[in-house]
């Protein structure tokens, strides 16, 4: 029985590392470069937001945009920097179109209201945050696999 414990641990580690390697390859295929965050699309219109489950969707007219993205898509609404604005305010958003597993997502790099900058984020800061958010998101599957493996070991022993 003692000899089988190291084998079980090694199998668990192999499962975890294989899943992380697979997730890491997915990340490498989708990683944006600084140029993508620098190329901006300007959108002007009426600002609104909607509650979508536990999340808040931020929009200008019919266009969705986010204040954070990872390889899965938009991961942070712009509700926080815009919460002080009156409803139906006219804003201008400079956004970068970033490729994700969910398709192209508009990521706000700056937001202006009455010619005043409410929100601005540098491309370097966005790229850094993209990596951190993506790694946190990518580690979910390996951790779930490890939990399933541990559960199977507990049930079978």
C-alpha positions in Angstrom: 0.0 0.0 0.0 2.8 2.4 0.8 4.5 1.8 -2.5 1.4 2.7 -4.4 1.0 6.1 -2.8 4.1 7.6 -4.7 2.7 6.1 -7.9 -0.7 7.8 -7.3 1.0 11.1 -6.6 3.1 10.9 -9.7 0.0 10.1 -11.8 -1.8 13.1 -10.3 1.2 15.4 -11.1 1.4 14.1 -14.6 -2.3 14.8 -15.1 -1.9 18.3 -13.7 1.2 19.1 -15.8 -0.3 17.7 -19.0 -3.5 19.8 -18.5 -1.4 22.9 -17.8 0.7 22.4 -20.9 -2.4 22.1 -23.0 -3.9 25.3 -21.5 -0.5 27.1 -22.0 -0.5 26.2 -25.7 -4.0 27.6 -26.0 -2.8 30.8 -24.4 0.2 31.1 -26.7 -2.1 30.9 -29.8 -4.3 33.7 -28.6 -1.8 36.1 -26.9 -2.3 39.6 -28.2 0.7 41.9 -28.8 1.1 45.5 -27.7 0.1 46.7 -31.2 -3.4 45.1 -30.9 -4.0 47.1 -27.7 -2.6 50.2 -29.4 -4.9 50.1 -32.4 -8.0 51.9 -31.3 -11.6 52.0 -32.6 -13.5 55.1 -31.4 -17.1 54.5 -30.4 -19.5 57.4 -29.4 -23.0 57.0 -28.1 -25.3 56.7 -25.1 -23.8 54.7 -22.2 -25.8 52.0 -20.6 -25.4 48.8 -18.6 -27.4 45.7 -18.0 -27.4 43.1 -15.3 -26.6 39.7 -17.0 -26.8 37.1 -14.2 -24.1 38.1 -11.7 -22.3 40.2 -14.3 -22.9 43.7 -15.6 -22.7 44.3 -19.4 -21.4 47.7 -20.4 -22.5 49.2 -23.8 -22.4 52.2 -25.9 -25.5 52.0 -28.1 -25.6 48.4 -29.3 -21.8 47.9 -28.9 -20.5 45.8 -25.9 -17.2 46.7 -24.5 -15.1 45.7 -21.5 -12.4 47.1 -19.2 -10.6 43.8 -19.0 -10.1 40.8 -21.3 -8.4 37.4 -21.1 -8.2 34.5 -23.6 -11.8 33.5 -22.9 -13.3 36.9 -23.6 -14.3 40.0 -21.7 -13.8 39.6 -18.0 -14.4 43.0 -16.5 -17.2 45.5 -17.2 -16.6 49.2 -17.1 -19.3 49.8 -14.5 -16.9 50.8 -11.8 -15.2 53.8 -13.6 -18.6 54.9 -15.0 -20.8 54.4 -12.0 -20.9 58.2 -11.2 -22.3 59.1 -14.6 -25.9 60.0 -15.0 -27.9 57.4 -17.0 -28.0 57.8 -20.7 -24.9 59.9 -20.8 -23.0 60.4 -24.1 -19.5 59.0 -23.9 -16.7 58.3 -26.3 -14.8 55.0 -25.9 -11.4 54.2 -27.5 -11.3 50.4 -27.7 -9.0 47.8 -29.0 -10.4 44.7 -30.8 -8.8 41.6 -29.1 -9.1 38.0 -30.3 -10.3 35.5 -27.7 -11.9 32.0 -27.7 -15.2 33.8 -27.7 -14.3 35.8 -30.8 -13.3 39.5 -31.1 -13.9 41.5 -27.9 -13.7 45.3 -27.6 -11.5 46.3 -24.7 -11.8 49.9 -23.6 -8.4 51.7 -23.4 -9.9 55.1 -22.6 -13.3 56.5 -21.9 -14.2 60.2 -22.1 -17.3 62.1 -20.9 -17.6 65.8 -21.8 -14.0 65.8 -23.0 -12.8 64.6 -19.6 -10.9 61.4 -19.4 -12.7 59.0 -17.0 -10.7 55.9 -17.6 -7.4 55.2 -19.3 -5.1 52.1 -19.4 -1.8 51.7 -21.2 -1.3 48.8 -23.7 1.5 47.5 -21.4 -0.8 47.4 -18.4 -3.5 45.6 -20.4 -1.1 43.0 -21.8 0.2 42.3 -18.2 -3.4 42.0 -16.9 -4.3 39.7 -19.9 -1.6 37.3 -18.9 -2.5 37.2 -15.2 -6.2 36.8 -15.9 -5.6 34.2 -18.6 -3.3 32.1 -16.4 -5.9 32.2 -13.5 -8.6 31.2 -15.9 -6.5 28.5 -17.5 -5.6 26.9 -14.2 -9.2 26.0 -13.5 -9.3 22.9 -15.7 -6.2 21.3 -14.3 -7.4 22.0 -10.8 -10.8 20.5 -11.6 -9.1 17.4 -13.1 -6.9 17.1 -9.9 -10.0 17.3 -7.7 -11.8 14.6 -9.8 -8.6 12.4 -9.6 -8.5 12.9 -5.8 -12.2 12.0 -5.5 -11.7 8.8 -7.6 -8.7 7.8 -5.4 -10.8 8.4 -2.2 -13.8 6.4 -3.6 -11.6 3.5 -4.8 -9.6 3.2 -1.6 
